[in-house]
Amino acid sequence: MKGKSIINFAILAAGVVIFAEPALAFRCGSKLVTEGAHISKVLSICGNPTYRETRSILVSQIDPIQFGGRRIYRKGPDGLYVTPGHGPFLQEVTVTELTYNFGPSRLVRHLTFRNGYLHDIDEFGYGYRDHRR
């Protein structure tokens, strides 16, 4: 009897692994939205969000120039990475945030895109009934 329960457990564990979704994913209807998806694909799958905001931020980048075969960089006084003889290397990144309220029986999803690609998915608890629709 003990051997049979071990086999049943192994089958159950294999089923969980096979049908498990990626950590940064959720379903819109029957389709799966995963990290790295382009914003146009997410909008076509999920439709218009409840809330949308777009802004630009500056992100510090490490200088790709190599000195003596190795990278030399340090944080400057303002916290940005600099290389000897050079200033900070900044890159402008467009951040778009979409929030989807799927109603009281599903979790609210907050999606963060960087330069148009899904970077992060957060859950904000169960949604609410939108009386405006």
FENPEGI-V744641 format. One record per residue. RES is the residue in one letter. SS is DSSP state (hx for helix, st for strand, lp for the rest). OMEGA is omega as a letter, one per 20 degrees, with the letter a starting at -180 (999 if undefined). D_FIRST is the distance of its C-alpha to the first C-alpha in Angstrom with 1 decimal. Layout:
<<RES:SS:OMEGA:D_FIRST> <RES:SS:OMEGA:D_FIRST>>
//
This chain:
<<M:lp:a:0.0> <K:hx:r:3.8> <G:hx:r:5.5> <K:hx:r:5.2> <S:hx:r:6.6> <I:hx:r:8.9> <I:hx:r:10.1> <N:hx:r:10.8> <F:hx:a:12.6> <A:hx:r:14.6> <I:hx:r:15.7> <L:hx:r:16.8> <A:hx:r:18.6> <A:hx:r:20.3> <G:hx:r:21.5> <V:hx:r:23.0> <V:hx:a:24.8> <I:hx:a:26.1> <F:hx:r:27.5> <A:lp:r:28.8> <E:lp:r:32.6> <P:lp:a:34.8> <A:lp:a:35.7> <L:lp:a:39.2> <A:st:r:38.8> <F:st:a:38.9> <R:st:r:39.3> <C:st:a:42.5> <G:lp:a:41.7> <S:lp:a:39.5> <K:st:a:40.9> <L:st:r:39.7> <V:st:a:42.3> <T:st:r:41.6> <E:lp:r:43.5> <G:lp:r:46.4> <A:lp:r:47.3> <H:st:a:51.0> <I:hx:a:52.4> <S:hx:r:53.7> <K:hx:r:50.3> <V:hx:r:48.8> <L:hx:r:51.8> <S:hx:r:51.4> <I:hx:a:47.7> <C:hx:a:47.9> <G:lp:a:51.5> <N:lp:r:54.0> <P:lp:r:52.6> <T:lp:a:53.5> <Y:st:r:55.2> <R:st:r:56.6> <E:st:r:58.4> <T:st:r:59.8> <R:st:r:61.4> <S:st:r:62.3> <I:st:r:61.3> <L:st:a:62.5> <V:st:r:59.8> <S:st:r:60.8> <Q:st:r:60.1> <I:lp:a:60.3> <D:lp:r:63.3> <P:lp:a:62.2> <I:lp:r:65.2> <Q:lp:r:64.2> <F:st:r:66.5> <G:lp:r:66.7> <G:lp:r:63.5> <R:st:a:61.4> <R:lp:r:61.1> <I:lp:r:63.0> <Y:lp:r:62.6> <R:st:r:62.7> <K:st:r:62.6> <G:lp:a:66.1> <P:lp:r:67.4> <D:lp:r:66.2> <G:lp:r:62.6> <L:lp:r:63.1> <Y:st:r:62.4> <V:st:r:65.7> <T:lp:a:66.6> <P:lp:r:69.7> <G:lp:a:72.8> <H:lp:r:71.0> <G:lp:r:70.2> <P:st:r:66.9> <F:st:a:65.3> <L:st:r:64.4> <Q:st:r:62.7> <E:st:a:63.0> <V:st:r:59.7> <T:st:r:59.5> <V:st:r:56.8> <T:st:r:55.8> <E:st:r:53.5> <L:st:r:52.1> <T:st:r:50.4> <Y:st:r:48.5> <N:lp:a:47.9> <F:lp:r:45.4> <G:lp:a:45.7> <P:lp:a:44.0> <S:lp:r:40.6> <R:lp:a:40.4> <L:st:r:41.1> <V:st:r:44.7> <R:st:r:44.8> <H:st:a:47.5> <L:st:r:48.0> <T:st:r:50.3> <F:st:r:51.9> <R:st:a:54.0> <N:lp:r:56.6> <G:lp:a:54.9> <Y:st:a:51.3> <L:st:a:48.4> <H:st:a:47.9> <D:st:r:45.8> <I:st:r:43.9> <D:st:r:43.7> <E:st:a:42.2> <F:st:a:44.4> <G:st:a:42.2> <Y:st:a:42.4> <G:lp:a:45.6> <Y:lp:r:48.2> <R:lp:r:49.9> <D:lp:a:53.0> <H:lp:a:55.7> <R:lp:a:58.1> <R:lp:999:56.3>>
//
